[in-house]
Amino acid sequence: MIKLFQIVGVILLVVLIGIQFVRPQKNNGGYESIMYFENETKPSVQVASILKESCYDCHSNQTQYPWYAEIAPVSLWLEEHIEHGKEHFNVSEWKTYSVKKKDHKLEELIEMVEAEEMPLESYTWIHGKLEEPEKSMLLQWAGLARLQYKNQLQVSRK
């Protein structure tokens, strides 16, 4: 029985070492890709800071990686989170979104933050949760930003 545990342990160690050579592609498109989103939605300095600290890592083409992102399988798990986040909402692609989609994405942002589904709990373990004042500022900004898209949609319907 001890021999079996030793064999399994060696196999797991070899797999763990081997997986270190599997490197996911980094999400380092630069903060320039976020400029269009910020120029159009006009977040305050405080809200822009909240977005950078709590949203952009998974919802833009620029991620600030923590030290542990170099260690597999964590690196692979983070890559999956980032890709999944960008599929749902990617501020770096804001320029390509229709007015209707922009309005809808901001609506989803509001819903997810109010329901405390964003940022993800796994993200807040290291980075911390949004405090109530931050949450309020973010929600107020998103609501105001939505107004321009709602107005554009109403004008286009007439």
C-alpha positions as CSV (number, residue, x, y, z in Angstrom):
1,M,0.0,0.0,0.0
2,I,2.8,2.4,0.8
3,K,4.5,1.5,-2.5
4,L,1.2,2.5,-4.3
5,F,1.2,5.9,-2.5
6,Q,4.8,6.5,-3.5
7,I,4.1,5.7,-7.2
8,V,1.0,7.9,-7.2
9,G,3.0,10.7,-5.5
10,V,5.8,10.5,-8.0
11,I,3.4,10.6,-10.9
12,L,1.6,13.6,-9.5
13,L,4.9,15.4,-8.9
14,V,6.0,14.7,-12.6
15,V,2.6,16.0,-13.8
16,L,2.9,19.1,-11.6
17,I,6.4,19.8,-12.9
18,G,5.4,19.1,-16.5
19,I,2.4,21.4,-16.4
20,Q,4.7,24.3,-15.5
21,F,5.9,24.3,-19.1
22,V,2.4,24.9,-20.4
23,R,2.1,28.7,-20.6
24,P,-1.2,30.4,-21.4
25,Q,-1.0,33.5,-23.6
26,K,-0.9,36.7,-21.5
27,N,-3.7,39.2,-21.7
28,N,-1.5,42.3,-22.2
29,G,-3.1,44.4,-24.9
30,G,-2.3,47.7,-23.0
31,Y,-4.5,50.2,-21.4
32,E,-4.8,52.2,-24.6
33,S,-7.6,49.7,-25.6
34,I,-9.6,51.0,-22.6
35,M,-9.4,54.6,-23.6
36,Y,-12.4,54.6,-26.0
37,F,-14.6,53.1,-23.2
38,E,-13.5,55.7,-20.7
39,N,-13.7,58.6,-23.1
40,E,-17.3,57.7,-24.0
41,T,-18.6,56.7,-20.6
42,K,-16.7,59.4,-18.7
43,P,-16.0,57.7,-15.3
44,S,-14.7,60.0,-12.6
45,V,-11.2,59.5,-11.4
46,Q,-12.5,57.4,-8.5
47,V,-14.7,55.3,-10.7
48,A,-11.9,54.8,-13.2
49,S,-9.8,53.5,-10.3
50,I,-12.5,51.1,-9.2
51,L,-12.8,49.8,-12.7
52,K,-9.1,49.3,-13.0
53,E,-8.8,47.6,-9.6
54,S,-12.0,45.5,-9.8
55,C,-13.1,45.0,-13.4
56,Y,-10.4,45.4,-16.1
57,D,-8.3,42.4,-15.2
58,C,-11.1,40.1,-16.5
59,H,-13.1,42.5,-18.7
60,S,-10.5,44.1,-20.9
61,N,-7.5,43.3,-23.0
62,Q,-5.2,44.3,-20.2
63,T,-4.6,42.2,-17.0
64,Q,-2.3,43.0,-14.1
65,Y,-1.1,39.5,-13.2
66,P,-0.3,38.6,-9.6
67,W,2.9,36.6,-8.9
68,Y,1.0,33.4,-8.5
69,A,-0.3,33.6,-12.1
70,E,3.1,32.1,-13.1
71,I,2.3,28.8,-11.3
72,A,0.3,26.1,-13.0
73,P,-2.5,25.1,-12.6
74,V,-3.4,28.6,-11.2
75,S,-2.2,30.2,-14.5
76,L,-4.6,28.0,-16.5
77,W,-7.5,28.7,-14.1
78,L,-6.8,32.5,-14.4
79,E,-6.7,32.3,-18.2
80,E,-10.1,30.6,-18.2
81,H,-11.6,33.2,-15.9
82,I,-10.2,36.0,-18.1
83,E,-11.5,34.5,-21.3
84,H,-14.9,33.9,-19.8
85,G,-15.1,37.4,-18.5
86,K,-14.1,38.9,-21.8
87,E,-16.8,36.8,-23.6
88,H,-19.5,38.5,-21.5
89,F,-18.1,42.1,-21.3
90,N,-14.9,43.4,-22.8
91,V,-14.4,47.2,-22.4
92,S,-11.6,47.0,-25.0
93,E,-14.1,46.0,-27.6
94,W,-16.5,48.9,-26.6
95,K,-16.0,50.7,-29.9
96,T,-17.4,47.7,-31.8
97,Y,-20.6,47.5,-29.7
98,S,-23.9,48.8,-31.0
99,V,-25.7,51.4,-28.9
100,K,-28.2,48.8,-27.9
101,K,-25.4,46.4,-26.8
102,K,-23.6,49.2,-24.8
103,D,-26.8,50.0,-23.0
104,H,-27.4,46.3,-22.3
105,K,-23.8,45.8,-21.0
106,L,-24.1,48.7,-18.6
107,E,-27.5,47.3,-17.5
108,E,-25.9,43.9,-16.8
109,L,-23.0,45.6,-14.9
110,I,-25.6,47.3,-12.7
111,E,-27.5,44.1,-12.1
112,M,-24.4,42.0,-11.4
113,V,-22.9,44.6,-8.9
114,E,-26.2,45.0,-7.1
115,A,-26.6,41.3,-6.8
116,E,-23.0,41.1,-5.6
117,E,-22.1,38.6,-8.3
118,M,-19.4,40.9,-9.6
119,P,-16.6,41.0,-8.9
120,L,-16.4,37.2,-8.5
121,E,-16.0,35.9,-5.0
122,S,-12.8,34.1,-6.1
123,Y,-11.4,37.5,-7.3
124,T,-12.3,39.2,-4.0
125,W,-10.4,36.6,-2.0
126,I,-7.2,38.3,-2.9
127,H,-8.3,41.8,-4.1
128,G,-11.1,42.5,-1.6
129,K,-14.8,43.2,-2.1
130,L,-16.2,46.5,-3.2
131,E,-17.0,48.7,-0.2
132,E,-20.4,50.3,-0.2
133,P,-19.2,53.8,-1.2
134,E,-17.3,52.3,-4.1
135,K,-20.3,50.2,-5.1
136,S,-22.6,53.3,-4.9
137,M,-20.2,55.4,-7.1
138,L,-19.9,52.6,-9.6
139,L,-23.7,52.1,-9.8
140,Q,-24.4,55.8,-10.1
141,W,-21.8,56.2,-12.9
142,A,-23.2,53.2,-14.8
143,G,-26.7,54.6,-14.5
144,L,-25.7,58.0,-15.8
145,A,-23.6,56.4,-18.6
146,R,-26.6,54.4,-19.6
147,L,-28.7,57.6,-20.1
148,Q,-26.8,58.6,-23.3
149,Y,-27.5,55.2,-24.8
150,K,-31.2,55.1,-23.7
151,N,-31.6,58.5,-25.3
152,Q,-30.0,57.4,-28.5
153,L,-32.2,54.4,-28.6
154,Q,-35.3,56.4,-28.1
155,V,-34.4,58.9,-30.8
156,S,-33.7,56.1,-33.2
157,R,-37.1,54.6,-32.5
158,K,-39.0,57.8,-33.4
